[in-house]
Amino acid sequence: MLAARNVRIVTELRPFIIDIDRLSLGYTPTRTNCDQHRTLARGKDALRNRDHSPVPPRSGSRSMRRIVKRRLTVLILVVGDAVGILLGALMATWVWFGSVTAPVAFESSSLDIEFLQLVAFVLPLWIGILALGRLYDPDRVSAAMSETGRVARSLSFGVVALILGTYLAKLPGLSRAWTLLFWLFAVAGVLFFRQIFVIVLAAWHRRGLLMKAALIVGSNGEAADIIRLLKRTPEAGMAPMGCLASSQAERLTLNFCADDVPVLGSARDLARVASEMPIDVIVIVSSAFDHDVLARMIAELRHLDVDLHVSSGLFEVLTSRVLVSEIAGVPLITVKGLSLSRGNLVVKRAFDLCVCSALILLGAPLWAAVAIAIKLTSPGPVLYSQDRVGVQGTSFAMLKFRSMYIDAEQRLVELSEHNEASGPLFKIRDDPRVTAVGRWMRKYSIDEFPQLLNVMRGEMSLVGPRPPLRSEVDRYSQEDWRRMDVVPGMTGLWQVSGRSNLTFDEMVRLDLFYIHNWSVGLDVALIIRTVPAVLFARGAY
C-alpha cells in the first residue's frame, strides 16, 4: 500500500488564489520525451546500493519547531474562523432586527436568550464541523475556490445542526430569515479572515520568512520544471534547496537540475540526506522512477518527520478535476472530463452577456472621455480595428481604442530587431509608435474596453486565451494550436499572471490550464483578479 499519513498526491504548485485559488499551473517540457524515457529506465538502479542501516531520528529541536509552527497556524485559523462567525451573527442580527441585542423568540418558551448568546453556545460545534472538513490542515490552507466550497459546505452542516438542535430541545421558532443571513455572513466572514491570513502568509513567504526547505528527488525534465515553478512562486512556501539524481549514471549525463539547485547525491542517499539536512518537504518525481523504487523510497521515509509529496505529472489539471480513490488496494488517480461541454458553453455565454451589458452601461462616461482625449492629441480614428484569430482559426476584427500613431504598421518592420518578447509575440517596453495618451491607456488596459463589443457579438469572451495575430498563428506548433479550441477572451490567466513579463511558452501553458479547468467560478475569480492587475499595471507596457 503506497498511501501513508504524510503522503499526498501533488497536482498543483501555484498557491492562493483562487486559488480558487492558488490556480496551479502546468508546465511545458524542457526536454524531449526520449530523454524522459531514458531517465525512467535509469531509475531502477537508484536504490540498488543504498545503505540499509536504520535512519537516525530527526533532531528534536527541528521537530519541535515544526510542531509549534503547525499548531500556531491552526490556532490562527480557529481564532479567525470564530471571529468571522461571530461577526456574521452580528451582521445578520443587525440587518434583520435593527439591533445586535435582539432576543430569540422561541415559541412556547419563556427562555430569555439573545441571538449572540445562542451563537456563542453553538460556536464550538461549528468549529468542530470545520475541523471535520479538514479546514484546519495547515498543508491545505489556500485561497482556492475548492476551499470556498468546503467552507460553505461545512457551515451548511452547522446550520442544519443548529436547526435540529432547536427541535430536539423543543425550542421551535428560530427565525428562518435570520438563519439564512447568519449562514451567508458567516461564510463571508470566515473566507475574509482566511484570505487575510493567506495574503499575510504569502507576503512573508515572498520575503523568505517561514519557508519550508524542499528536497526534489529526481533529476529529469519534470523535476527541473517543478524546481523552476517553486522558485517563481515563493508564495507556495517551499524553497527548493537541492535535488537527488535519479541514478548515478543520470547524474553524470542527464543532469537537468544542476543549473537551478545543487545536486546533493543520488536517490539511494535519500534517507541519509533527509535525516542529516534541515529538510521540511520532500517531493518525489514519480516519472523519474519505477514503481518498486518509488515504493521503497516512501517506505524508508515513513519514520521521518517530513512532508512527503509525490508528483502526479498532471500539471495541466486542477485538483478539482482529480479524485484519489482505492480499488483492490491500489491507489488510483481519476481525472474528470473537460468542463467546457455544450451546456457549460451556453452558461458561459449567458454570463458574458449579462456582465458585458452592465460594464458597457457603467463605463459609457469613461468611453466618451477617452474618445475625446484621443481625438484631441493625435490625428486618426478613435477606434482601431485589428485582424485577430478566434476560435478554430476564424478571423475577426478586434476593436481597441487607438493607442498608436496611424503609421504604426508601416514602422513595425524597422522595429522588429528590438523585439523583447519570445516566440511569435512582438513586444517593446518603450515602443516609439505609442502616443502619450496611448501609453496611459495601455498601462491601465483602458484601450481594451471596446472589446466588450466583440464580446456582445460572440467573437470574444470576457475570460479566455489572448486572441493572437495571424502572423503569430502561422508560427504555432501543434501544441500551441490547442489554445484556439475556445473563444478568446479580454482577460485570462495570462493577463493576471504577469502579462508582458511572461514568455510565449508560459502564456500557452496558462491558456491550456484554463481550457482544461474552466468553471463559472474560475471566470469570476479571474475577473476579480484582473482588477488589481489593471490598477497596479502589473506587466503592462
C-alpha positions as CSV (number, residue, x, y, z in Angstrom):
1,M,0.0,0.0,0.0
2,L,1.6,3.2,-1.2
3,A,-0.6,5.6,0.7
4,A,0.6,6.8,4.1
5,R,-0.4,9.5,6.5
6,N,2.0,12.1,5.3
7,V,2.0,11.1,1.6
8,R,0.0,13.5,-0.6
9,I,-0.5,13.5,-4.4
10,V,0.7,16.9,-5.6
11,T,-1.1,18.1,-8.7
12,E,-0.6,21.9,-8.3
13,L,2.2,24.0,-7.1
14,R,0.5,27.5,-7.6
15,P,-1.0,28.8,-4.4
16,F,-3.7,31.3,-3.2
17,I,-5.9,32.2,-5.4
18,I,-8.4,31.4,-6.4
19,D,-6.7,29.9,-5.9
20,I,-9.8,29.3,-6.5
21,D,-7.4,29.6,-5.6
22,R,-3.9,29.1,-5.9
23,L,-4.9,28.4,-9.5
24,S,-1.8,25.9,-10.2
25,L,-0.3,25.9,-13.5
26,G,1.0,23.4,-15.9
27,Y,4.4,23.2,-17.5
28,T,6.0,22.9,-20.9
29,P,8.5,20.0,-21.0
30,T,12.1,21.3,-21.4
31,R,13.4,18.1,-22.7
32,T,12.2,15.5,-25.3
33,N,10.1,12.6,-24.3
34,C,13.0,10.4,-25.3
35,D,15.2,11.9,-22.6
36,Q,12.4,11.4,-20.0
37,H,12.1,7.7,-21.0
38,R,15.8,7.3,-20.7
39,T,15.6,8.9,-17.2
40,L,12.8,6.5,-16.2
41,A,14.8,3.4,-17.3
42,R,17.7,4.5,-15.2
43,G,15.5,5.0,-12.1
44,K,15.6,1.2,-11.4
45,D,19.2,1.4,-10.2
46,A,18.5,4.4,-7.8
47,L,18.3,2.3,-4.6
48,R,20.2,-0.8,-5.6
49,N,23.3,0.1,-3.5
50,R,21.6,2.2,-0.8
51,D,22.6,1.9,2.9
52,H,20.1,-0.3,4.7
53,S,21.1,0.8,8.2
54,P,18.4,2.4,10.4
55,V,17.6,6.0,9.7
56,P,18.7,8.2,12.6
57,P,15.8,10.2,14.2
58,R,15.3,13.7,13.2
59,S,16.6,16.5,15.5
60,G,14.3,17.1,18.4
61,S,14.5,20.8,18.2
62,R,13.7,20.8,14.5
63,S,10.6,18.6,15.1
64,M,9.5,20.8,18.0
65,R,9.8,23.9,15.8
66,R,7.7,22.2,13.1
67,I,5.1,21.2,15.7
68,V,4.9,24.7,17.1
69,K,4.6,26.2,13.6
70,R,1.7,23.9,12.7
71,R,-0.1,24.4,16.0
72,L,0.3,28.2,15.6
73,T,-1.2,28.0,12.1
74,V,-4.2,26.0,13.4
75,L,-4.7,28.4,16.3
76,I,-4.7,31.5,14.0
77,L,-7.2,29.7,11.7
78,V,-9.5,28.8,14.6
79,V,-9.4,32.3,16.0
80,G,-10.1,33.8,12.6
81,D,-13.0,31.5,11.9
82,A,-14.5,32.2,15.3
83,V,-14.3,35.9,14.8
84,G,-15.8,35.6,11.3
85,I,-18.7,33.5,12.6
86,L,-19.4,36.0,15.4
87,L,-19.2,39.0,13.1
88,G,-21.6,37.1,10.8
89,A,-24.0,36.7,13.6
90,L,-23.7,40.4,14.5
91,M,-24.4,41.5,10.9
92,A,-27.4,39.1,10.5
93,T,-28.9,40.3,13.8
94,W,-28.4,44.0,13.0
95,V,-29.7,43.7,9.4
96,W,-32.8,41.7,10.2
97,F,-33.8,43.1,13.6
98,G,-32.1,46.5,13.6
99,S,-30.2,45.7,16.8
100,V,-27.4,43.4,17.9
101,T,-29.1,42.6,21.2
102,A,-32.4,41.2,19.8
103,P,-33.8,38.3,21.8
104,V,-34.6,34.9,20.3
105,A,-38.4,34.4,20.3
106,F,-38.7,30.7,20.8
107,E,-42.3,29.5,20.6
108,S,-43.9,28.2,23.7
109,S,-40.9,29.0,25.8
110,S,-40.0,31.7,28.4
111,L,-36.3,31.2,27.8
112,D,-34.6,34.6,27.8
113,I,-31.7,34.4,25.4
114,E,-30.3,36.7,22.7
115,F,-29.1,35.7,19.3
116,L,-25.5,36.4,20.1
117,Q,-25.7,34.2,23.2
118,L,-27.2,31.4,21.0
119,V,-24.3,31.7,18.6
120,A,-21.7,31.7,21.4
121,F,-23.3,28.4,22.5
122,V,-23.1,26.7,19.1
123,L,-19.7,28.2,18.1
124,P,-17.6,25.2,19.4
125,L,-19.9,22.9,17.4
126,W,-19.4,24.9,14.2
127,I,-15.6,25.0,14.7
128,G,-15.7,21.2,15.2
129,I,-17.6,20.8,11.9
130,L,-15.0,22.9,10.1
131,A,-12.3,20.7,11.6
132,L,-14.1,17.6,10.4
133,G,-14.0,19.2,6.9
134,R,-10.1,19.3,7.2
135,L,-10.2,23.1,7.1
136,Y,-7.5,23.2,9.8
137,D,-4.9,21.2,8.0
138,P,-2.0,23.6,7.5
139,D,-1.0,21.9,4.3
140,R,-4.3,22.6,2.7
141,V,-4.6,26.3,3.5
142,S,-5.1,28.2,0.3
143,A,-7.3,30.8,-1.4
144,A,-8.6,28.3,-3.9
145,M,-12.2,28.0,-5.0
146,S,-12.2,24.5,-3.5
147,E,-11.8,26.0,0.0
148,T,-14.7,28.3,-0.6
149,G,-16.9,25.3,-1.3
150,R,-15.6,23.4,1.7
151,V,-16.2,26.3,4.0
152,A,-19.8,26.8,2.6
153,R,-20.5,23.1,2.9
154,S,-19.2,22.8,6.5
155,L,-21.1,25.9,7.7
156,S,-24.2,24.5,5.9
157,F,-23.9,21.4,8.1
158,G,-23.5,23.8,11.0
159,V,-26.8,25.5,10.2
160,V,-28.6,22.1,9.9
161,A,-27.1,21.1,13.2
162,L,-28.4,24.4,14.8
163,I,-31.9,23.8,13.5
164,L,-32.0,20.2,14.5
165,G,-30.7,21.2,18.0
166,T,-33.6,23.6,18.5
167,Y,-36.2,21.0,17.5
168,L,-34.6,18.3,19.7
169,A,-34.6,20.8,22.6
170,K,-38.2,21.5,21.8
171,L,-37.5,25.2,21.1
172,P,-39.1,25.8,17.7
173,G,-39.5,29.3,16.2
174,L,-35.9,30.2,15.3
175,S,-36.1,33.0,12.7
176,R,-35.6,31.4,9.2
177,A,-34.6,34.7,7.7
178,W,-32.0,35.4,10.4
179,T,-30.7,31.8,10.0
180,L,-30.2,32.3,6.3
181,L,-28.5,35.7,6.8
182,F,-26.3,34.3,9.5
183,W,-25.1,31.5,7.2
184,L,-24.3,34.0,4.4
185,F,-22.5,36.4,6.6
186,A,-20.6,33.6,8.4
187,V,-19.4,32.1,5.2
188,A,-18.2,35.6,4.0
189,G,-16.6,36.3,7.4
190,V,-14.7,33.0,7.6
191,L,-13.5,33.4,4.0
192,F,-12.5,37.0,4.6
193,F,-10.3,36.2,7.6
194,R,-8.8,33.2,5.8
195,Q,-8.0,35.4,2.8
196,I,-6.3,37.9,5.1
197,F,-4.2,35.1,6.6
198,V,-3.3,33.8,3.2
199,I,-2.3,37.2,2.0
200,V,-0.1,37.9,5.0
201,L,1.5,34.4,4.8
202,A,2.2,34.9,1.1
203,A,3.9,38.3,1.9
204,W,6.0,36.6,4.5
205,H,7.0,33.9,2.0
206,R,8.0,36.5,-0.6
207,R,10.3,37.9,2.0
208,G,11.8,34.5,2.7
209,L,10.1,34.0,6.0
210,L,8.5,30.7,7.2
211,M,9.7,28.9,4.1
212,K,9.9,25.1,4.1
213,A,13.2,23.7,2.8
214,A,12.3,21.3,-0.1
215,L,14.3,18.4,-1.5
216,I,13.4,17.3,-5.0
217,V,14.0,13.6,-5.6
218,G,14.6,13.0,-9.3
219,S,16.6,15.0,-11.9
220,N,14.6,14.6,-15.2
221,G,12.7,17.3,-17.1
222,E,9.7,17.2,-14.8
223,A,11.9,17.7,-11.7
224,A,13.6,20.7,-13.3
225,D,10.2,22.3,-14.1
226,I,9.0,21.7,-10.5
227,I,12.1,23.5,-9.2
228,R,11.6,26.4,-11.5
229,L,7.9,26.7,-10.6
230,L,8.7,26.7,-6.9
231,K,11.3,29.4,-7.4
232,R,9.0,31.6,-9.4
233,T,6.2,31.2,-6.9
234,P,7.6,31.7,-3.4
235,E,4.0,32.2,-2.1
236,A,3.9,28.3,-2.2
237,G,6.1,28.4,0.9
238,M,8.6,25.9,-0.4
239,A,12.2,26.8,-1.2
240,P,14.0,24.1,-3.2
241,M,17.4,23.6,-1.7
242,G,18.7,20.7,-3.7
243,C,17.9,17.6,-5.7
244,L,18.9,14.0,-5.8
245,A,19.7,12.4,-9.1
246,S,17.5,9.5,-10.3
247,S,20.7,7.4,-10.7
248,Q,24.4,7.8,-10.7
249,A,24.5,7.4,-14.4
250,E,22.0,10.2,-14.9
251,R,23.8,12.4,-12.5
252,L,26.8,12.3,-14.9
253,T,24.9,12.5,-18.3
254,L,21.3,13.8,-17.8
255,N,21.6,16.4,-15.1
256,F,18.5,18.6,-15.7
257,C,18.5,20.3,-12.3
258,A,22.1,21.4,-11.7
259,D,21.5,24.8,-13.2
260,D,18.8,25.6,-10.6
261,V,19.8,23.8,-7.4
262,P,22.8,21.8,-6.3
263,V,22.8,18.0,-6.8
264,L,23.2,16.6,-3.3
265,G,23.7,13.0,-4.3
266,S,21.7,10.1,-5.8
267,A,18.3,8.8,-4.9
268,R,19.9,6.0,-2.9
269,D,21.1,8.7,-0.5
270,L,17.5,9.9,0.2
271,A,17.1,8.7,3.8
272,R,20.6,9.9,4.8
273,V,20.2,13.4,3.2
274,A,16.7,13.8,4.6
275,S,17.8,13.0,8.2
276,E,21.1,14.9,8.2
277,M,19.9,18.1,6.4
278,P,17.2,20.6,7.5
279,I,14.6,19.3,5.1
280,D,10.9,20.0,5.7
281,V,9.4,18.8,2.4
282,I,10.4,16.0,0.1
283,V,8.9,16.0,-3.4
284,I,9.5,12.7,-5.3
285,V,9.2,13.0,-9.1
286,S,7.2,9.9,-10.0
287,S,8.2,9.9,-13.7
288,A,11.9,9.5,-12.7
289,F,11.5,6.1,-11.0
290,D,9.9,2.7,-11.5
291,H,7.1,1.6,-9.2
292,D,9.3,-0.6,-7.0
293,V,11.9,2.1,-6.4
294,L,9.2,4.6,-5.6
295,A,7.6,2.3,-3.1
296,R,10.9,1.6,-1.4
297,M,11.7,5.3,-1.0
298,I,8.3,6.0,0.5
299,A,8.8,3.1,2.9
300,E,12.2,4.1,4.2
301,L,10.9,7.7,4.9
302,R,8.0,6.6,6.9
303,H,9.7,7.4,10.3
304,L,10.9,10.8,9.3
305,D,9.0,13.9,10.4
306,V,8.8,15.5,6.9
307,D,6.0,16.3,4.4
308,L,6.3,13.8,1.6
309,H,4.7,14.6,-1.8
310,V,4.7,12.5,-4.9
311,S,4.2,14.4,-8.1
312,S,1.4,13.2,-10.4
313,G,2.7,14.7,-13.6
314,L,-0.8,16.2,-14.2
315,F,0.5,19.8,-14.4
316,E,-2.4,21.0,-16.6
317,V,-5.1,19.6,-14.3
318,L,-6.6,21.5,-11.4
319,T,-7.2,19.5,-8.3
320,S,-11.0,20.0,-8.5
321,R,-10.8,17.6,-11.5
322,V,-8.7,15.0,-9.7
323,L,-10.1,12.2,-7.4
324,V,-7.8,9.9,-5.5
325,S,-9.5,6.5,-4.8
326,E,-8.6,3.0,-3.9
327,I,-9.6,-0.1,-5.9
328,A,-8.5,-3.5,-4.7
329,G,-5.8,-1.9,-2.5
330,V,-4.4,0.1,-5.4
331,P,-4.4,3.9,-5.2
332,L,-5.8,5.3,-8.4
333,I,-6.0,8.9,-9.7
334,T,-9.2,9.6,-11.6
335,V,-9.3,12.7,-13.8
336,K,-12.8,14.0,-14.6
337,G,-13.5,15.1,-18.2
338,L,-13.1,18.7,-19.6
339,S,-15.7,21.1,-18.3
340,L,-16.3,23.0,-21.5
341,S,-19.3,20.9,-22.6
342,R,-22.1,22.3,-24.8
343,G,-24.2,23.1,-21.8
344,N,-21.4,24.9,-20.0
345,L,-20.6,26.9,-23.1
346,V,-24.2,28.2,-23.0
347,V,-23.8,29.1,-19.3
348,K,-20.5,30.9,-20.2
349,R,-22.2,32.8,-23.0
350,A,-25.1,33.9,-20.8
351,F,-22.6,35.0,-18.1
352,D,-20.7,37.0,-20.7
353,L,-23.8,38.8,-22.0
354,C,-25.0,39.8,-18.5
355,V,-21.7,41.1,-17.2
356,C,-20.8,42.7,-20.5
357,S,-24.0,44.7,-20.7
358,A,-23.5,46.0,-17.2
359,L,-19.9,47.1,-17.9
360,I,-20.9,48.9,-21.1
361,L,-23.6,50.9,-19.3
362,L,-21.4,51.7,-16.3
363,G,-18.4,52.6,-18.5
364,A,-20.1,54.8,-21.0
365,P,-18.9,58.2,-19.5
366,L,-15.3,56.9,-19.4
367,W,-15.6,55.8,-23.0
368,A,-16.7,59.3,-24.0
369,A,-13.8,61.0,-22.1
370,V,-11.2,58.6,-23.7
371,A,-12.5,59.2,-27.2
372,I,-12.2,63.0,-26.8
373,A,-8.7,62.7,-25.4
374,I,-7.6,60.5,-28.4
375,K,-9.1,62.9,-30.9
376,L,-7.5,66.0,-29.4
377,T,-4.0,64.6,-29.0
378,S,-3.3,62.8,-32.3
379,P,-4.8,62.6,-35.9
380,G,-6.7,59.5,-36.9
381,P,-9.8,57.5,-35.8
382,V,-10.7,56.9,-32.2
383,L,-11.2,53.1,-32.6
384,Y,-8.6,50.8,-34.1
385,S,-9.6,47.6,-35.8
386,Q,-7.1,44.8,-36.0
387,D,-7.5,41.4,-37.6
388,R,-7.2,38.7,-35.0
389,V,-7.7,34.9,-34.9
390,G,-10.5,33.5,-32.9
391,V,-11.8,30.0,-32.1
392,Q,-10.7,27.3,-34.5
393,G,-8.8,29.8,-36.6
394,T,-11.6,32.0,-37.7
395,S,-10.7,35.7,-38.2
396,F,-12.5,38.7,-36.7
397,A,-11.9,42.4,-36.3
398,M,-10.9,43.1,-32.7
399,L,-11.7,46.6,-31.6
400,K,-9.4,48.8,-29.4
401,F,-9.1,52.5,-28.6
402,R,-6.3,53.7,-30.8
403,S,-3.1,53.9,-28.7
404,M,-0.6,54.3,-31.6
405,Y,0.1,56.7,-34.3
406,I,-1.6,56.0,-37.6
407,D,1.7,54.8,-39.3
408,A,2.4,52.1,-36.6
409,E,2.0,49.1,-39.0
410,Q,4.5,50.6,-41.5
411,R,7.1,51.1,-38.8
412,L,6.8,47.6,-37.4
413,V,9.4,46.1,-39.8
414,E,12.1,48.6,-38.8
415,L,11.5,47.9,-35.1
416,S,11.4,44.0,-35.4
417,E,15.1,43.7,-34.3
418,H,14.2,45.3,-31.0
419,N,11.5,42.8,-30.1
420,E,11.6,41.8,-26.3
421,A,9.1,39.0,-26.4
422,S,9.7,35.3,-27.0
423,G,8.2,33.1,-29.7
424,P,5.9,34.7,-32.2
425,L,4.9,37.6,-29.9
426,F,6.1,41.2,-30.6
427,K,6.6,43.5,-27.6
428,I,8.8,46.5,-26.9
429,R,8.8,48.1,-23.5
430,D,9.2,51.7,-24.8
431,D,7.5,51.4,-28.2
432,P,8.0,54.8,-30.1
433,R,4.8,54.2,-32.0
434,V,2.6,54.6,-28.9
435,T,1.1,58.0,-28.3
436,A,1.2,59.8,-24.9
437,V,-2.5,59.1,-24.3
438,G,-2.0,55.6,-25.6
439,R,0.8,54.9,-23.1
440,W,-1.5,55.8,-20.3
441,M,-4.4,53.7,-21.7
442,R,-2.1,50.7,-22.2
443,K,-0.8,51.0,-18.6
444,Y,-4.3,50.5,-17.2
445,S,-5.7,48.5,-20.2
446,I,-8.3,51.1,-21.0
447,D,-7.6,50.6,-24.7
448,E,-9.2,47.2,-24.3
449,F,-12.7,48.4,-23.4
450,P,-14.1,48.4,-26.9
451,Q,-13.6,44.6,-27.0
452,L,-16.8,44.5,-24.9
453,L,-18.5,45.0,-28.3
454,N,-16.6,41.9,-29.6
455,V,-17.9,40.0,-26.6
456,M,-21.5,41.1,-27.4
457,R,-21.1,39.9,-31.0
458,G,-19.8,36.5,-29.8
459,E,-16.4,36.9,-31.3
460,M,-14.7,37.0,-27.8
461,S,-15.5,36.2,-24.2
462,L,-14.8,38.1,-21.1
463,V,-12.3,35.4,-20.0
464,G,-10.2,33.2,-22.3
465,P,-6.9,32.9,-24.1
466,R,-5.4,36.1,-25.6
467,P,-6.5,36.5,-29.3
468,P,-3.4,36.2,-31.5
469,L,-2.4,37.9,-34.7
470,R,-2.5,35.8,-37.9
471,S,1.3,36.2,-38.2
472,E,1.7,34.6,-34.7
473,V,-0.7,31.7,-35.5
474,D,1.3,30.9,-38.7
475,R,4.3,30.0,-36.4
476,Y,2.3,27.9,-33.9
477,S,3.2,24.3,-33.3
478,Q,0.5,21.6,-32.9
479,E,0.7,22.0,-29.1
480,D,0.3,25.8,-29.4
481,W,-2.8,25.4,-31.6
482,R,-4.7,23.8,-28.8
483,R,-5.3,27.2,-27.3
484,M,-7.5,28.0,-30.2
485,D,-10.1,25.4,-29.1
486,V,-12.1,28.1,-27.2
487,V,-13.3,31.6,-27.8
488,P,-10.5,34.1,-27.0
489,G,-11.0,36.5,-24.0
490,M,-10.4,40.0,-22.9
491,T,-8.7,38.7,-19.7
492,G,-7.4,35.4,-18.6
493,L,-4.7,33.6,-16.7
494,W,-2.0,35.1,-18.9
495,Q,-3.2,38.7,-18.2
496,V,-3.4,38.3,-14.4
497,S,-0.2,36.3,-14.1
498,G,2.3,38.7,-15.5
499,R,1.1,39.7,-19.0
500,S,4.1,41.0,-21.0
501,N,6.5,39.7,-18.4
502,L,5.7,36.1,-19.3
503,T,7.2,34.1,-22.2
504,F,5.2,32.7,-25.0
505,D,5.5,29.2,-23.7
506,E,4.3,30.3,-20.3
507,M,1.3,32.0,-22.0
508,V,0.4,28.8,-23.9
509,R,0.7,26.8,-20.7
510,L,-1.6,29.1,-18.8
511,D,-4.2,29.1,-21.6
512,L,-4.2,25.3,-21.7
513,F,-4.6,25.2,-18.0
514,Y,-7.7,27.5,-18.2
515,I,-9.2,25.4,-21.0
516,H,-8.8,22.2,-19.0
517,N,-10.2,23.6,-15.8
518,W,-12.9,26.1,-16.8
519,S,-15.8,26.9,-14.5
520,V,-18.0,29.9,-13.8
521,G,-16.2,30.3,-10.5
522,L,-12.9,30.4,-12.3
523,D,-14.1,33.1,-14.6
524,V,-15.4,35.1,-11.7
525,A,-12.1,34.7,-9.9
526,L,-10.1,35.8,-12.9
527,I,-12.3,38.9,-13.4
528,I,-11.8,39.8,-9.8
529,R,-8.0,39.2,-10.1
530,T,-8.0,41.4,-13.2
531,V,-8.9,44.5,-11.2
532,P,-5.7,44.7,-9.1
533,A,-3.6,43.6,-12.1
534,V,-5.0,46.6,-14.1
535,L,-4.9,49.1,-11.2
536,F,-1.3,48.3,-10.4
537,A,-0.3,47.9,-14.0
538,R,1.5,44.6,-13.4
539,G,3.4,43.5,-16.5
540,A,1.7,46.2,-18.8
541,Y,3.6,48.1,-21.4
